[in-house]
Amino acid sequence: MNIKNVTIIGAGTMGNGIAHTFAQSGFSVNLVDTSADALERAITTITKNLDRMVSKDKIVEEEKNATLDNITTNTDLTSAVKGVDLVIEAATENVDIKLKIFKQLDKICNENTILGTNTSSISITQIASVTNRKDKVIGMHFMNPVPIMKLVEVIRGKETSDSVTSIIMQLSKNLGKSPVEVNDAPGFVANRILMPMINEAILTLEENVSGVEEIDTVMILGMSHPMGPLHLADFIGLDVCLSILEVMYKGFDNPKYAPSKTLINMVSEGKLGIKSGEGFYDYSEGARNKKVSSRFRR
Ligand SMILES: NC(=O)c1ccc[n+]([C@@H]2O[C@H](COP(=O)([O-])OP(=O)(O)OC[C@H]3O[C@@H](n4cnc5c(N)ncnc54)[C@H](O)[C@@H]3O)[C@@H](O)[C@H]2O)c1
């Protein structure tokens, strides 16, 4: 199967990056969101990111324009999936939202269309179970920021076929990425390891063992992490971190994955990290000029 056109569902942090990456590799991309504002913000972000690449001489102006020309936006899912080879769902990390989308996709897509999901933690087998094409449902877990990060975790559900897996592995390579095949389990590999670390960093802060910058500095200078865990949590989105931990807590039925109170409280207060302007850090002067949020200043 030669995939030429792709529909991406969800135009948030990940959807815009996935659309950018496919469009820059010459695919025709339809980006869908229920929110017209989210679509507008996504195109603004993609344009800004492409401008930065032009200013750093990574691409030329023509490539930027060709990339933008490859993207169309849509709020209507049915027309957006007409004749597409592949759909990648990157909507909010919520199982009910995803099951509803896949049920609908199964009805409105061609029978050969592959249905991928960028979920960070939700079972691919469960998502596939609401379709009549369980062999064609697969996890394609990109990392944030998508145009830069090399990894794609390719997750096989119980019934995902060998041929669909090899199409998605090859496609990831064609996008310039390095795919790794993994089996279906809550959090897969990436978040199974990352999220307990982020949660532990928040507990360390909660128990006043140290401050926000100090905890991040320990992990940057001590473990050679490029970014501290609290800054990374802000970057991922605290709501996304909470949802992933809840899926793992429930999926493994193990208290070691219980999300910290601070994380739960921050999400309920709308402090979601960079996307809301505040998380562990305050981004009111721009994402590059972060300072520790007043709530955690020592
Ligand atoms: N943020 C990260 O670092 C990261 C990394 C890897 C994977 N993921 C996963 O990617 C997915 C998206 O995460 P995000 O961080 O981009 O979320 P986000 O909150 O930034 O964006 C989600 C978007 O989905 C849209 N949406 C919700 N319901 C929809 C529907 N029914 N149809 C179409 N659009 C709908 C929302 O309007 C919003 O624009 C999640 O499954 C998440 O777990 C996130």
The ligand as a Tripos MOL2 file, in Angstrom:
@<TRIPOS>MOLECULE
LIG
   44    48     1     0     0
SMALL
NO_CHARGES

@<TRIPOS>ATOM
      1 N1          1.3120   16.4100   24.5020 N.am      1 LIG1
      2 C1          2.2540   15.4950   24.3000 C.2       1 LIG1
      3 O1          3.4360   15.7220   24.5720 O.2       1 LIG1
      4 C2          1.8750   14.1660   23.6660 C.ar      1 LIG1
      5 C3          2.9110   13.3370   23.1970 C.ar      1 LIG1
      6 C4          2.5830   12.1470   22.5440 C.ar      1 LIG1
      7 C5          1.2510   11.7930   22.3890 C.ar      1 LIG1
      8 N2          0.2550   12.6040   22.8790 N.ar      1 LIG1
      9 C6         -1.1350   12.1910   22.6520 C.3       1 LIG1
     10 O2         -1.6310   12.8990   21.5180 O.3       1 LIG1
     11 C7         -3.0400   13.1030   21.6710 C.3       1 LIG1
     12 C8         -3.3240   14.5800   21.5980 C.3       1 LIG1
     13 O3         -2.6500   15.2350   22.6370 O.3       1 LIG1
     14 P1         -2.3380   16.8110   22.6070 P.3       1 LIG1
     15 O4         -1.3120   17.0670   23.6290 O.co2     1 LIG1
     16 O5         -2.1370   17.2480   21.1980 O.co2     1 LIG1
     17 O6         -3.7520   17.3750   23.1430 O.3       1 LIG1
     18 P2         -4.3310   18.8580   23.0250 P.3       1 LIG1
     19 O7         -5.2100   19.0510   24.1950 O.co2     1 LIG1
     20 O8         -3.2420   19.8480   22.7630 O.co2     1 LIG1
     21 O9         -5.2250   18.7900   21.6690 O.3       1 LIG1
     22 C9         -6.3250   17.9460   21.5050 C.3       1 LIG1
     23 C10        -7.1930   18.4750   20.3730 C.3       1 LIG1
     24 O10        -8.1840   17.4950   20.0700 O.3       1 LIG1
     25 C11        -9.3770   18.1920   19.7210 C.3       1 LIG1
     26 N3        -10.5150   17.2820   19.8210 N.ar      1 LIG1
     27 C12       -11.1410   16.8100   20.9390 C.ar      1 LIG1
     28 N4        -12.1500   15.9740   20.5940 N.ar      1 LIG1
     29 C13       -12.1610   15.9130   19.2350 C.ar      1 LIG1
     30 C14       -12.9650   15.2270   18.2840 C.ar      1 LIG1
     31 N5        -13.9570   14.4340   18.6630 N.pl3     1 LIG1
     32 N6        -12.6980   15.4090   16.9670 N.ar      1 LIG1
     33 C15       -11.6830   16.2210   16.5570 C.ar      1 LIG1
     34 N7        -10.9010   16.9060   17.4190 N.ar      1 LIG1
     35 C16       -11.1290   16.7510   18.7370 C.ar      1 LIG1
     36 C17        -9.4170   19.3750   20.6870 C.3       1 LIG1
     37 O11       -10.2670   20.4050   20.2030 O.3       1 LIG1
     38 C18        -7.9310   19.7910   20.7210 C.3       1 LIG1
     39 O12        -7.6490   20.7730   19.7400 O.3       1 LIG1
     40 C19        -3.4290   12.4730   23.0130 C.3       1 LIG1
     41 O13        -3.8930   11.1730   22.7800 O.3       1 LIG1
     42 C20        -2.1050   12.4810   23.7770 C.3       1 LIG1
     43 O14        -2.0550   11.4930   24.7620 O.3       1 LIG1
     44 C21         0.5460   13.7880   23.4960 C.ar      1 LIG1
@<TRIPOS>BOND
     1     1     2 1
     2     2     3 2
     3     2     4 1
     4     4     5 ar
     5     4    44 ar
     6     5     6 ar
     7     6     7 ar
     8     7     8 ar
     9     8     9 1
    10     8    44 ar
    11     9    10 1
    12     9    42 1
    13    10    11 1
    14    11    12 1
    15    11    40 1
    16    12    13 1
    17    13    14 1
    18    14    15 2
    19    14    16 1
    20    14    17 1
    21    17    18 1
    22    18    19 2
    23    18    20 1
    24    18    21 1
    25    21    22 1
    26    22    23 1
    27    23    24 1
    28    23    38 1
    29    24    25 1
    30    25    26 1
    31    25    36 1
    32    26    27 ar
    33    26    35 ar
    34    27    28 ar
    35    28    29 ar
    36    29    30 ar
    37    29    35 ar
    38    30    31 1
    39    30    32 ar
    40    32    33 ar
    41    33    34 ar
    42    34    35 ar
    43    36    37 1
    44    36    38 1
    45    38    39 1
    46    40    41 1
    47    40    42 1
    48    42    43 1
@<TRIPOS>SUBSTRUCTURE
     1 LIG1         1 GROUP 0 **** ****
